[in-house]
């Protein structure tokens, strides 16, 4: 294993707590621990994976920094496959900062964000999928999201991609054997290669198709509330998120910007976004808010089009309908506790369904939540146990699939074997971008920069 410098970092969140963990990894971790830690029971050496009680000592100033537990873990059976030290100190910030400072004075340097996990990846302990899953575990907000991250961390997706790569490599071997030994009288077994690629493309398509449910688990969905002014959009946001986040007044046009919050419905994350009422703006500020709402429409996974039961259907409603006619939407009629002035025949004549609620009387809101979940998850959970949650993975799979489709076309056209082999190796390259073998350095840096320091 290549010799690298020793890094250190506080691995627990900032603030007061019962315990604060300071971690070191690298060739000098063991030596630095012996320089700054004095166990209560004197001994000649630290045994790997044994927890010791003692004091962290600043020997220059003859000062005890803290009473701690310390453990030394010998490479390669550690998180980074390097020598690792962890110190379990009291949780005050000053204590942890002083221990960290002492480690650096004895030769360690402060770790970069995600550098411990990056070393685990570079040293071959985990692949890039598993490295990204570490961050997913840390950031999980629901049980479903956590379970998905743990599945990926355990290597389930990596194993599926390994089998996909194996099939592509088999095709590469057959093609390149013909290129390397042209004097041999070997025929291209087109049927076998095409059959092999057909199975492989099927598995890749399954993973690509699973992204929708993966997104539901990890990223969540974006639900945009649209309507003309004063139909109750801000009140609906507040009712769904169960807190007063958006300002509600009887004055039309109160909302001038996007106001959003996240809720969880049956295990999926839903970002609900309140918008400015769509109408002819009365000033430049309202105009900017309306433009933001319009720009968000193409990105939304679902539109809630809110209509006012006590107001006549007008040109403002019609303009909204024309903007969202092709979008996935729920049509909701609010204020059903007030006398009806809305002509719902306008909706019925277009074959549109709608639900009715009263936000002020708490009528129909639970049914609306159930309807949001039903529409967002209408495809159901159909993947074969493993699904992708990362857009980077999906894009790489799509590129790999395109290359395999091209290979099939090239074989049927009797194109040169070198061209076919090139496309096959491209397909392998894109799979390698996911697992890390062929991932560009700039993407690696971007991935690990998302980690916190100390992980």
PLY file of the C-alpha trace (Angstrom):
ply
format ascii 1.0
element vertex 455
property float x
property float y
property float z
element edge 454
property int vertex1
property int vertex2
end_header
0.00 0.00 0.00
1.32 3.43 -0.93
2.66 5.53 1.94
0.50 8.60 2.59
0.37 11.31 5.19
-1.68 11.01 8.35
-4.99 12.84 8.53
-7.13 13.76 11.52
-10.58 15.23 12.09
-13.42 15.51 14.58
-15.97 12.94 13.44
-18.92 13.94 15.62
-21.18 16.94 14.96
-20.17 20.31 16.47
-21.73 21.41 19.74
-22.03 20.01 23.23
-22.50 16.28 23.73
-21.62 13.37 25.93
-18.86 12.10 23.66
-16.75 13.61 20.90
-14.78 11.34 18.56
-11.49 12.44 17.01
-10.16 10.16 14.29
-6.73 9.68 12.67
-5.75 7.59 9.65
-2.33 7.04 8.09
1.13 5.65 8.60
1.91 7.75 11.71
-1.43 7.37 13.49
-0.07 4.78 15.94
3.05 6.82 16.72
1.09 10.03 17.28
-1.29 8.24 19.65
1.65 6.97 21.72
3.10 10.51 21.81
-0.04 12.15 23.20
-1.89 9.41 25.11
-0.92 7.94 28.48
-3.03 4.93 29.53
-4.04 4.57 33.19
-2.38 1.15 33.27
1.14 1.47 31.94
2.06 -0.94 29.10
4.76 -1.24 26.50
2.51 -1.28 23.44
-1.07 -0.80 22.30
-2.85 -3.91 21.14
-4.95 -3.45 18.02
-8.69 -3.12 18.57
-8.42 -2.85 22.34
-9.99 0.12 24.12
-7.74 1.90 26.64
-8.65 4.44 29.34
-6.15 7.21 29.87
-5.26 10.89 29.46
-4.41 13.02 26.46
-1.29 14.92 27.54
0.22 18.10 26.14
3.80 17.19 27.10
5.25 20.58 26.11
3.11 22.33 28.69
2.81 19.32 31.02
-0.96 19.64 30.79
-3.78 17.08 30.80
-6.20 17.89 27.96
-8.86 15.29 28.79
-9.51 11.85 30.19
-10.47 9.67 27.22
-10.84 6.22 25.78
-8.51 5.48 22.85
-8.30 2.62 20.38
-5.67 1.76 17.77
-6.71 -0.36 14.75
-3.98 -1.89 12.61
-4.11 -1.89 8.81
-5.45 -3.37 6.61
-8.54 -4.36 8.60
-9.82 -0.83 9.12
-12.24 1.59 7.46
-9.49 3.14 5.32
-7.23 0.03 5.13
-4.62 2.20 6.88
-3.66 2.39 10.55
-6.56 4.13 12.29
-6.86 5.72 15.72
-10.03 6.92 17.41
-10.14 8.96 20.60
-13.41 9.14 22.55
-13.26 12.38 24.47
-15.81 14.45 26.36
-18.10 16.24 23.95
-17.20 19.88 24.55
-15.89 21.79 21.55
-12.80 23.16 23.36
-11.72 19.67 24.42
-12.02 18.20 20.93
-10.34 21.23 19.33
-7.35 20.95 21.68
-6.92 17.21 21.03
-7.11 17.84 17.28
-4.57 20.64 17.58
-2.23 18.33 19.52
-2.48 15.64 16.83
-1.52 18.19 14.18
1.40 19.44 16.25
2.71 15.85 16.26
2.56 15.43 12.49
-1.02 14.87 11.36
-2.88 17.26 9.10
-6.55 18.21 9.05
-8.57 15.90 6.79
-10.46 17.24 3.81
-14.23 16.63 3.53
-14.87 12.92 2.97
-11.17 12.07 2.95
-11.49 9.03 5.22
-14.08 7.52 2.88
-12.07 8.61 -0.15
-9.08 6.67 1.20
-11.32 3.64 1.76
-12.26 3.89 -1.93
-8.75 4.53 -3.25
-7.36 1.67 -1.15
-9.93 -0.73 -2.58
-11.95 -1.39 0.54
-15.16 -0.11 -1.08
-16.17 0.90 -4.59
-17.56 4.29 -5.55
-21.18 3.15 -5.20
-20.53 2.11 -1.62
-18.66 5.34 -0.93
-21.63 7.39 -2.11
-23.91 5.16 -0.03
-22.01 6.16 3.11
-23.18 9.74 2.52
-26.70 8.49 1.79
-26.79 6.65 5.13
-25.71 9.82 6.94
-28.31 11.96 5.16
-31.23 9.50 5.33
-34.46 11.03 6.60
-36.83 8.04 6.35
-36.59 4.33 7.12
-37.04 3.54 3.41
-34.21 5.88 2.43
-31.95 4.39 5.09
-32.72 0.83 3.99
-31.91 1.67 0.36
-28.60 3.26 1.37
-27.66 0.25 3.50
-28.49 -2.11 0.61
-26.13 -0.19 -1.66
-23.48 0.01 1.07
-23.65 -3.77 1.43
-22.80 -4.12 -2.26
-26.14 -5.24 -3.76
-26.01 -2.74 -6.63
-22.28 -3.33 -7.09
-22.92 -7.05 -7.50
-25.62 -6.45 -10.12
-23.28 -4.19 -12.06
-20.48 -6.74 -11.72
-22.66 -9.32 -13.50
-23.54 -6.78 -16.21
-19.84 -6.03 -16.73
-19.07 -9.74 -16.86
-21.50 -10.29 -19.73
-20.12 -7.32 -21.67
-16.56 -8.59 -21.12
-17.56 -11.99 -22.49
-18.67 -10.29 -25.70
-15.47 -8.23 -25.77
-13.34 -11.38 -25.40
-15.08 -13.07 -28.34
-14.71 -10.04 -30.60
-11.12 -9.23 -29.63
-10.06 -12.88 -30.09
-11.09 -12.57 -33.73
-9.17 -9.29 -34.04
-6.00 -10.65 -32.39
-5.96 -13.95 -34.32
-7.21 -13.11 -37.82
-5.40 -16.11 -39.30
-7.58 -18.49 -37.30
-10.67 -19.73 -39.09
-13.14 -18.55 -36.43
-16.65 -17.42 -37.25
-18.38 -14.67 -35.31
-21.14 -16.30 -33.31
-23.54 -13.44 -33.91
-26.53 -15.16 -32.32
-24.65 -15.88 -29.10
-23.30 -12.32 -28.78
-26.66 -10.75 -29.60
-28.38 -13.05 -27.08
-25.80 -12.12 -24.45
-26.27 -8.43 -25.14
-30.07 -8.80 -25.10
-29.93 -10.15 -21.52
-27.49 -7.45 -20.50
-29.60 -4.65 -21.99
-32.62 -6.04 -20.17
-30.84 -5.82 -16.81
-29.59 -2.29 -17.54
-33.10 -1.19 -18.55
-34.45 -2.60 -15.29
-32.02 -0.45 -13.33
-32.77 2.65 -15.41
-36.51 2.13 -14.94
-36.01 1.69 -11.20
-34.74 5.27 -10.89
-38.28 6.61 -10.51
-38.87 4.65 -7.32
-35.29 5.28 -6.25
-35.92 8.98 -6.60
-39.06 8.57 -4.50
-37.02 7.03 -1.70
-33.95 9.26 -1.80
-34.67 12.59 -3.42
-38.43 12.81 -3.09
-40.87 14.51 -5.44
-41.61 18.13 -6.19
-45.26 19.17 -5.92
-46.14 22.66 -7.14
-49.29 24.44 -5.95
-50.65 26.70 -8.68
-53.72 28.92 -8.88
-54.85 32.45 -9.33
-54.49 34.84 -6.36
-56.43 34.24 -3.15
-57.59 30.68 -3.86
-55.80 29.34 -0.73
-52.41 28.20 -2.01
-50.47 29.42 1.02
-53.12 28.03 3.37
-52.84 24.66 1.63
-49.04 24.64 2.04
-49.40 25.42 5.74
-52.05 22.72 6.17
-49.92 20.07 4.45
-46.71 20.83 6.35
-48.59 21.45 9.64
-46.97 24.79 10.38
-47.43 28.44 9.50
-44.63 28.92 6.97
-46.39 30.92 4.27
-48.01 34.28 5.04
-51.80 34.16 4.65
-53.88 37.33 4.22
-57.17 38.21 2.47
-55.17 40.49 0.15
-54.62 38.91 -3.31
-50.97 38.60 -4.34
-49.51 38.23 -0.84
-47.06 35.52 -1.96
-44.33 37.09 -4.08
-41.76 34.27 -4.06
-41.54 30.49 -3.91
-42.15 29.13 -0.41
-41.37 25.45 0.11
-41.07 22.75 2.72
-40.76 18.96 2.80
-43.25 16.46 4.17
-43.22 12.66 4.26
-46.21 10.72 2.95
-46.07 6.98 3.56
-42.29 6.93 3.46
-41.71 9.18 0.43
-40.37 12.70 0.56
-42.56 15.37 -0.99
-41.33 18.93 -1.44
-44.43 21.14 -1.49
-43.99 24.56 -3.13
-46.32 27.52 -2.76
-46.22 30.02 -5.62
-47.32 33.52 -6.49
-50.85 33.70 -7.85
-50.82 33.62 -11.66
-52.40 36.78 -13.07
-51.42 40.01 -14.80
-48.94 41.42 -12.24
-49.53 44.78 -10.62
-45.85 45.58 -9.98
-42.32 44.42 -10.79
-41.98 42.37 -7.57
-45.14 40.36 -8.23
-44.05 39.93 -11.86
-40.77 38.34 -10.73
-42.65 35.96 -8.40
-45.06 34.92 -11.14
-42.18 34.28 -13.54
-40.48 32.04 -10.96
-43.69 30.03 -10.63
-43.98 29.61 -14.40
-40.35 28.51 -14.71
-40.87 25.84 -12.04
-43.77 24.16 -13.86
-41.64 21.97 -16.21
-39.54 20.69 -13.28
-42.45 19.67 -11.06
-43.36 16.00 -10.66
-46.96 16.93 -9.87
-49.09 20.08 -10.08
-51.87 20.84 -7.62
-54.15 23.21 -9.51
-56.19 24.98 -6.84
-59.54 26.54 -7.78
-61.84 28.69 -5.66
-65.35 27.30 -5.17
-66.63 30.80 -4.27
-65.19 32.45 -7.41
-66.21 32.18 -11.04
-63.93 30.39 -13.49
-62.16 33.13 -15.47
-59.33 33.85 -17.90
-56.71 33.53 -15.16
-57.88 29.96 -14.47
-57.92 29.22 -18.19
-54.36 30.46 -18.63
-53.18 28.15 -15.85
-54.99 25.19 -17.41
-53.31 25.85 -20.77
-49.89 25.92 -19.08
-50.36 22.61 -17.29
-52.59 20.69 -19.71
-49.86 18.13 -20.47
-48.53 17.92 -16.90
-49.43 15.33 -14.30
-51.85 17.16 -12.05
-54.46 17.05 -9.32
-57.34 19.51 -9.65
-58.59 20.68 -6.27
-61.59 22.90 -5.57
-61.12 24.77 -2.29
-63.60 26.71 -0.07
-66.46 24.23 -0.45
-67.83 25.60 2.84
-68.76 28.79 0.94
-71.61 29.25 -1.59
-70.68 27.80 -4.99
-69.96 30.19 -7.84
-67.48 28.00 -9.69
-68.98 26.29 -12.75
-67.42 22.83 -12.56
-69.01 21.94 -15.91
-65.98 23.66 -17.44
-63.85 20.90 -15.93
-66.30 18.09 -16.64
-66.63 19.04 -20.31
-62.88 18.44 -20.68
-63.02 15.04 -19.00
-61.19 16.33 -15.92
-61.63 14.88 -12.45
-61.36 17.01 -9.34
-61.52 16.72 -5.59
-63.12 19.16 -3.17
-61.68 20.49 0.09
-62.11 23.19 2.67
-58.79 24.14 4.19
-60.40 26.35 6.82
-62.74 23.53 7.94
-60.14 20.75 7.52
-62.27 18.88 5.02
-60.70 16.54 2.46
-57.04 17.20 3.32
-56.23 13.62 4.31
-57.83 12.33 1.11
-55.73 14.86 -0.82
-52.52 13.51 0.77
-53.53 9.97 -0.17
-54.24 11.12 -3.71
-50.83 12.82 -3.96
-49.14 9.57 -2.90
-51.25 7.48 -5.27
-50.44 9.61 -8.31
-46.74 9.99 -7.52
-46.37 6.25 -6.97
-48.75 5.07 -9.69
-45.97 2.96 -11.23
-45.59 1.09 -7.95
-42.47 -0.57 -6.60
-41.62 -2.91 -9.45
-37.85 -3.24 -9.38
-36.29 -6.63 -8.62
-34.99 -5.75 -5.15
-32.24 -3.35 -6.31
-32.92 0.13 -7.56
-30.81 3.18 -8.33
-31.25 6.45 -6.48
-28.48 8.51 -8.06
-28.95 10.53 -11.25
-25.25 10.14 -12.07
-25.72 6.37 -12.08
-28.80 6.60 -14.30
-27.05 8.81 -16.86
-24.07 6.43 -17.04
-26.41 3.43 -17.46
-28.23 5.20 -20.27
-24.94 5.85 -22.08
-23.90 2.22 -21.62
-27.24 1.03 -22.97
-26.90 3.29 -26.02
-23.49 1.77 -26.76
-24.89 -1.78 -26.50
-27.77 -0.86 -28.82
-25.13 0.42 -31.22
-23.19 -2.85 -30.93
-26.28 -4.85 -31.92
-26.79 -2.58 -34.91
-23.15 -2.82 -35.97
-23.15 -6.62 -35.80
-26.27 -6.84 -37.96
-24.62 -4.50 -40.49
-21.43 -6.64 -40.58
-19.33 -3.66 -39.58
-15.57 -4.11 -38.83
-14.81 -5.95 -35.62
-12.65 -3.08 -34.36
-15.67 -0.75 -34.48
-17.79 -3.28 -32.57
-15.07 -3.77 -29.94
-14.77 0.01 -29.51
-18.49 0.34 -28.76
-18.37 -2.59 -26.33
-15.46 -1.04 -24.43
-17.34 2.26 -24.29
-20.24 0.41 -22.66
-17.81 -1.00 -20.08
-16.32 2.45 -19.53
-19.69 3.95 -18.55
-20.41 1.13 -16.10
-16.93 1.75 -14.65
-17.87 5.40 -14.10
-20.50 4.20 -11.64
-18.29 1.80 -9.69
-15.26 4.10 -9.85
-12.77 2.28 -12.08
-13.09 4.84 -14.89
-14.60 7.80 -13.05
-12.85 11.10 -13.94
-10.93 12.81 -11.14
-13.09 15.93 -11.22
-16.23 13.87 -10.58
-14.49 12.04 -7.74
-13.54 15.34 -6.14
-17.10 16.62 -6.50
-18.52 13.48 -4.87
-16.24 13.52 -1.84
-16.56 17.27 -1.34
-20.21 16.64 -0.43
-19.12 14.71 2.66
-18.62 16.29 6.05
-15.11 16.56 7.50
-14.38 13.48 9.59
-16.15 10.89 7.45
0 1
1 2
2 3
3 4
4 5
5 6
6 7
7 8
8 9
9 10
10 11
11 12
12 13
13 14
14 15
15 16
16 17
17 18
18 19
19 20
20 21
21 22
22 23
23 24
24 25
25 26
26 27
27 28
28 29
29 30
30 31
31 32
32 33
33 34
34 35
35 36
36 37
37 38
38 39
39 40
40 41
41 42
42 43
43 44
44 45
45 46
46 47
47 48
48 49
49 50
50 51
51 52
52 53
53 54
54 55
55 56
56 57
57 58
58 59
59 60
60 61
61 62
62 63
63 64
64 65
65 66
66 67
67 68
68 69
69 70
70 71
71 72
72 73
73 74
74 75
75 76
76 77
77 78
78 79
79 80
80 81
81 82
82 83
83 84
84 85
85 86
86 87
87 88
88 89
89 90
90 91
91 92
92 93
93 94
94 95
95 96
96 97
97 98
98 99
99 100
100 101
101 102
102 103
103 104
104 105
105 106
106 107
107 108
108 109
109 110
110 111
111 112
112 113
113 114
114 115
115 116
116 117
117 118
118 119
119 120
120 121
121 122
122 123
123 124
124 125
125 126
126 127
127 128
128 129
129 130
130 131
131 132
132 133
133 134
134 135
135 136
136 137
137 138
138 139
139 140
140 141
141 142
142 143
143 144
144 145
145 146
146 147
147 148
148 149
149 150
150 151
151 152
152 153
153 154
154 155
155 156
156 157
157 158
158 159
159 160
160 161
161 162
162 163
163 164
164 165
165 166
166 167
167 168
168 169
169 170
170 171
171 172
172 173
173 174
174 175
175 176
176 177
177 178
178 179
179 180
180 181
181 182
182 183
183 184
184 185
185 186
186 187
187 188
188 189
189 190
190 191
191 192
192 193
193 194
194 195
195 196
196 197
197 198
198 199
199 200
200 201
201 202
202 203
203 204
204 205
205 206
206 207
207 208
208 209
209 210
210 211
211 212
212 213
213 214
214 215
215 216
216 217
217 218
218 219
219 220
220 221
221 222
222 223
223 224
224 225
225 226
226 227
227 228
228 229
229 230
230 231
231 232
232 233
233 234
234 235
235 236
236 237
237 238
238 239
239 240
240 241
241 242
242 243
243 244
244 245
245 246
246 247
247 248
248 249
249 250
250 251
251 252
252 253
253 254
254 255
255 256
256 257
257 258
258 259
259 260
260 261
261 262
262 263
263 264
264 265
265 266
266 267
267 268
268 269
269 270
270 271
271 272
272 273
273 274
274 275
275 276
276 277
277 278
278 279
279 280
280 281
281 282
282 283
283 284
284 285
285 286
286 287
287 288
288 289
289 290
290 291
291 292
292 293
293 294
294 295
295 296
296 297
297 298
298 299
299 300
300 301
301 302
302 303
303 304
304 305
305 306
306 307
307 308
308 309
309 310
310 311
311 312
312 313
313 314
314 315
315 316
316 317
317 318
318 319
319 320
320 321
321 322
322 323
323 324
324 325
325 326
326 327
327 328
328 329
329 330
330 331
331 332
332 333
333 334
334 335
335 336
336 337
337 338
338 339
339 340
340 341
341 342
342 343
343 344
344 345
345 346
346 347
347 348
348 349
349 350
350 351
351 352
352 353
353 354
354 355
355 356
356 357
357 358
358 359
359 360
360 361
361 362
362 363
363 364
364 365
365 366
366 367
367 368
368 369
369 370
370 371
371 372
372 373
373 374
374 375
375 376
376 377
377 378
378 379
379 380
380 381
381 382
382 383
383 384
384 385
385 386
386 387
387 388
388 389
389 390
390 391
391 392
392 393
393 394
394 395
395 396
396 397
397 398
398 399
399 400
400 401
401 402
402 403
403 404
404 405
405 406
406 407
407 408
408 409
409 410
410 411
411 412
412 413
413 414
414 415
415 416
416 417
417 418
418 419
419 420
420 421
421 422
422 423
423 424
424 425
425 426
426 427
427 428
428 429
429 430
430 431
431 432
432 433
433 434
434 435
435 436
436 437
437 438
438 439
439 440
440 441
441 442
442 443
443 444
444 445
445 446
446 447
447 448
448 449
449 450
450 451
451 452
452 453
453 454
